Amino acid sequence: DVGPTGYWDSFHVRENNRIGVFFNQNQLGHQVPRAILVDTEPQTLDLTRAGMLRDLFHENNLISGQCGAGNNWAKGRYTEGYELYDDVLDTAIRTEAERCDSLQGFQLFHSLGGGTGSGLGSTVIEKLRENYPGLMLQTQSVFPSAKVSNCVVEPYNCVLSMQYLIEFCDAVFVFDNQNFYQKCFFQNDLSIANLNEKISQQIWGINQCLHRSDQNTSMRKMSMNLQTSARLHFYTAESSTELDLDQKFRSTGLNGRILSQVINVSGFDTNLLKLQLQLIDYPLSTSLSSGEPSVTAI
């Protein structure tokens, strides 16, 4: 794991671990995330600047405005958000792209309910496709829910952003706030931190193939395994609940139970998108696993 200051203990790491995909080593030997944090509201990023991760990120990669977008897609797209255009696209993203030896593409993490994630996010998606037409563009998009927020304009922000997700993105992973809310409700923890933790765990699972130099470990190959046509690039994911319980990794027959859940979609307990699974056909699917599964069990 990378520490809050960027220190990375590589002694116990597998040889084919590719930390350079998501981190860049600076002159001091510390690992710096290849990430740009953007918000039109300054208070949120001020917490990062003053928090325990203040030494982890590049200072120029923390970009904030003077006031928020007020849950308004138009403000994020045309006014408050557009004022950050030069800092985000022409400076931070270009600089990070130049630091890469072999750039695969971009990942955008955003919420479609707020004005910044939807409005400014739409601008970033459009300009990334315009400036880097040959690279992959993947988003991890959190769709709004009335149970998590009482903001009445969130559905409008989401609808206005859909055109950009359809036209310009190569892959969109859909996260449903309502479903995560229900799972946190049963755990008696409805905090935003708990919601974000669950989403981050699922994102790690989706991206785990990029961490290793094995076969099919690129953004393009992952999309090729899931797409039947260019516009059908909205994906949902499921994960086994047993993967979250460390003590069960050593239990007998774990591989068999996990593989049974992989084969039987209705057996999953952590659907990221609240769907009636029995009424839906999945044209393509892929399975990602970590560790050393039994070849005999597979």
VOGU-3710 file (C-alpha; in Angstrom, 3 decimals, decimal comma):
1> dvgptgywds> 0,000/0,000/0,000  1,032/3,593/-0,650  1,191/5,673/2,530  -0,189/9,201/3,076  3,155/10,721/2,101  3,628/8,553/-0,982  5,964/6,000/0,611  5,536/2,571/-0,952  6,764/-0,638/0,653  7,512/-2,800/-2,384
11> fhvrennrig> 9,202/-5,634/-0,471  6,144/-7,896/-0,313  4,664/-6,935/-3,683  4,349/-9,341/-6,602  6,904/-8,891/-9,368  4,294/-8,130/-12,021  2,572/-5,423/-9,976  2,253/-2,302/-12,122  2,023/0,550/-9,655  3,159/2,922/-12,391
21> vffnqnqlgh> -0,253/2,681/-14,036  -1,824/4,839/-11,329  1,226/6,402/-9,656  4,271/8,345/-10,787  7,512/8,243/-8,799  8,954/11,666/-8,021  12,579/12,665/-7,421  12,331/11,783/-3,728  11,214/8,252/-4,533  7,640/8,854/-3,369
31> qvprailvdt> 4,652/7,659/-5,347  2,369/10,469/-6,550  -1,110/9,602/-7,885  -1,772/10,282/-11,547  -4,934/12,034/-10,442  -6,502/15,472/-10,760  -9,068/16,525/-8,157  -11,520/19,190/-9,313  -14,444/20,942/-7,651  -16,028/24,327/-8,203
41> epqtldltra> -16,510/24,623/-4,433  -13,232/25,333/-2,576  -14,204/23,877/0,811  -14,123/20,246/-0,301  -10,569/20,359/-1,645  -9,429/22,487/1,300  -10,047/19,393/3,425  -7,626/17,470/1,218  -5,058/20,265/1,244  -5,092/20,379/5,040
51> gmlrdlfhen> -5,743/16,689/5,721  -3,534/13,647/6,120  -3,189/13,286/2,324  -1,878/16,815/1,787  1,614/15,519/0,884  0,367/12,828/-1,486  -0,987/14,818/-4,445  0,662/17,343/-6,720  -0,375/20,792/-5,508  -1,231/21,876/-9,068
61> nlisgqcgag> -3,555/18,883/-9,410  -5,949/20,163/-6,728  -8,122/22,611/-8,657  -11,065/24,454/-7,114  -13,184/27,476/-7,948  -14,467/30,382/-5,889  -18,025/29,139/-5,422  -19,936/25,957/-6,097  -22,157/25,129/-9,041  -25,227/24,997/-6,805
71> nnwakgryte> -26,405/21,607/-8,133  -26,937/23,315/-11,477  -25,733/21,547/-14,629  -25,643/24,805/-16,605  -23,345/26,472/-14,041  -20,965/23,565/-14,109  -21,004/23,500/-17,888  -21,006/27,185/-18,890  -20,134/29,499/-15,974  -18,420/28,471/-12,717
81> gyelyddvld> -17,200/25,207/-14,149  -16,024/26,674/-17,428  -13,783/29,116/-15,544  -11,679/26,111/-14,523  -11,378/24,871/-18,096  -7,834/26,128/-18,743  -6,461/24,875/-15,420  -7,992/21,431/-15,854  -7,642/20,673/-19,569  -4,757/22,808/-20,778
91> tairteaerc> -2,540/22,563/-17,703  -3,169/19,667/-15,318  -4,348/16,993/-17,771  -1,755/17,881/-20,403  1,020/17,802/-17,790  -0,059/14,413/-16,457  -0,343/13,033/-19,995  3,221/14,133/-20,732  4,455/12,297/-17,620  3,184/8,986/-19,020
101> dslqgfqlfh> 5,433/6,689/-21,045  2,578/4,832/-22,743  -0,757/6,550/-22,185  -3,748/4,173/-22,458  -6,544/6,582/-21,735  -8,416/8,479/-19,048  -10,723/7,565/-16,187  -13,249/10,098/-14,927  -14,810/9,645/-11,486  -17,852/11,844/-11,035
111> slgggtgsgl> -21,375/12,115/-9,726  -24,210/12,916/-12,104  -26,345/14,511/-9,397  -24,298/17,629/-8,653  -23,607/20,576/-10,896  -19,837/20,086/-11,043  -19,767/16,356/-11,729  -22,478/16,591/-14,357  -21,829/19,994/-15,952  -18,054/20,320/-15,740
121> gstvieklre> -17,780/16,572/-16,183  -19,587/16,859/-19,529  -17,124/19,529/-20,652  -14,118/17,436/-19,634  -15,497/14,374/-21,439  -16,130/16,327/-24,636  -12,716/18,033/-24,638  -10,815/14,846/-23,803  -12,375/13,147/-26,813  -11,531/16,163/-28,963
131> nypglmlqtq> -7,914/16,491/-27,780  -7,105/12,770/-27,435  -9,271/11,021/-30,063  -7,279/7,783/-30,161  -7,217/7,095/-26,416  -9,707/5,257/-24,234  -12,160/7,323/-22,188  -13,753/5,508/-19,274  -16,027/6,928/-16,577  -17,136/5,703/-13,160
141> svfpsakvsn> -20,479/7,495/-12,914  -22,565/7,670/-9,743  -26,248/8,025/-10,595  -28,421/10,013/-8,153  -31,066/8,749/-5,768  -33,810/10,574/-3,883  -33,000/8,502/-0,773  -29,463/9,860/-0,570  -30,229/13,494/-1,466  -33,371/15,625/-1,434
151> cvvepyncvl> -32,187/17,884/-4,277  -35,004/17,952/-6,835  -32,813/18,916/-9,811  -30,500/15,899/-9,638  -32,500/13,913/-12,242  -32,221/16,846/-14,668  -28,457/17,031/-14,177  -28,233/13,329/-14,901  -30,361/13,496/-18,053  -28,421/16,456/-19,452
161> smqyliefcd> -25,152/14,551/-18,998  -26,293/11,356/-20,701  -25,682/12,674/-24,213  -21,969/13,138/-23,463  -21,655/9,699/-21,871  -23,247/8,118/-24,937  -21,456/10,064/-27,651  -17,921/10,473/-26,324  -17,155/7,680/-23,838  -15,786/4,212/-24,559
171> avfvfdnqnf> -16,954/2,691/-21,270  -19,318/3,892/-18,535  -19,527/1,945/-15,272  -22,837/2,699/-13,584  -23,081/3,030/-9,803  -26,531/3,359/-8,263  -26,649/5,513/-5,125  -30,005/4,034/-4,116  -28,691/0,491/-3,982  -25,628/1,501/-1,977
181> yqkcffqndl> -27,914/3,434/0,367  -29,979/0,311/1,020  -26,910/-1,744/1,843  -25,599/0,934/4,212  -29,056/1,117/5,800  -28,925/-2,563/6,736  -25,479/-1,958/8,248  -26,797/1,024/10,272  -24,212/3,316/8,709  -25,646/5,867/6,269
191> sianlnekis> -22,629/8,158/6,247  -21,217/9,520/3,008  -17,865/8,022/4,014  -19,390/4,535/4,104  -21,061/5,057/0,726  -17,782/6,200/-0,808  -15,903/3,296/0,744  -18,232/0,767/-0,861  -17,963/2,487/-4,234  -14,162/2,606/-3,982
201> qqiwginqcl> -14,031/-1,124/-3,219  -16,005/-1,883/-6,354  -13,847/0,446/-8,461  -10,751/-1,346/-7,189  -12,266/-4,642/-8,293  -13,034/-3,317/-11,766  -9,527/-1,904/-12,183  -7,602/-4,795/-10,670  -6,710/-6,149/-14,120  -4,776/-2,922/-14,762
211> hrsdqntsmr> -2,575/-3,538/-11,720  -0,833/-6,588/-13,198  1,070/-7,269/-16,389  -0,990/-10,295/-17,365  -3,060/-11,033/-20,425  -6,022/-8,741/-21,181  -4,736/-6,068/-18,800  -5,547/-2,865/-20,637  -8,529/-0,544/-20,792  -9,060/-1,277/-24,487
221> kmsmnlqtsa> -8,993/-5,055/-24,103  -11,418/-4,893/-21,197  -13,874/-2,863/-23,292  -13,453/-5,193/-26,267  -14,497/-8,117/-24,067  -17,729/-6,330/-23,123  -18,880/-4,423/-26,208  -21,163/-5,648/-28,962  -21,356/-2,183/-30,547  -19,755/1,191/-29,932
231> rlhfytaess> -22,820/2,765/-28,280  -23,538/-0,180/-25,992  -20,907/0,722/-23,431  -22,875/1,111/-20,186  -21,823/-1,582/-17,741  -22,939/-2,790/-14,358  -20,995/-5,063/-12,035  -21,587/-7,515/-9,228  -19,267/-8,866/-6,603  -19,292/-11,743/-4,189
241> teldldqkfr> -20,020/-10,733/-0,593  -17,510/-13,321/0,578  -14,706/-11,337/-0,989  -15,143/-8,740/1,756  -14,608/-11,226/4,580  -10,889/-11,825/5,047  -11,360/-14,766/7,362  -13,209/-16,742/4,702  -10,316/-16,656/2,265  -8,856/-19,629/4,135
251> stglngrils> -12,096/-21,599/4,378  -12,544/-24,869/2,530  -14,559/-24,696/-0,664  -14,427/-20,907/-1,009  -13,411/-21,048/-4,677  -16,391/-23,228/-5,472  -18,881/-20,908/-3,767  -17,466/-17,827/-5,486  -17,510/-19,492/-8,898  -21,102/-20,594/-8,339
261> qvinvsgfdt> -22,059/-16,977/-7,722  -20,208/-15,936/-10,870  -22,208/-18,393/-12,969  -25,536/-17,581/-11,297  -26,025/-13,798/-11,588  -29,026/-13,836/-9,255  -26,760/-15,242/-6,548  -24,864/-12,004/-6,211  -25,716/-9,899/-3,208  -23,956/-6,683/-4,231
271> nllklqlqli> -25,551/-5,460/-7,437  -24,177/-2,009/-8,197  -27,251/-1,148/-10,215  -30,707/-1,915/-8,854  -32,209/-4,044/-11,626  -34,701/-6,833/-12,003  -32,039/-9,286/-13,068  -34,460/-12,013/-14,089  -35,939/-9,757/-16,806  -32,643/-8,725/-18,392
281> dyplstslss> -30,433/-10,432/-20,953  -26,701/-9,822/-20,786  -25,124/-10,068/-24,264  -21,584/-10,199/-22,848  -19,934/-10,465/-19,471  -16,482/-10,856/-18,009  -15,193/-12,182/-14,712  -12,299/-10,633/-12,780  -10,628/-12,424/-9,891  -7,589/-11,864/-7,714
291> gepsvtai> -5,335/-14,198/-5,828  -4,577/-17,718/-7,012  -7,866/-19,518/-7,775  -7,888/-23,257/-8,216  -7,673/-24,226/-11,888  -9,503/-27,459/-11,076  -12,418/-25,550/-9,536  -12,687/-23,249/-12,578
//
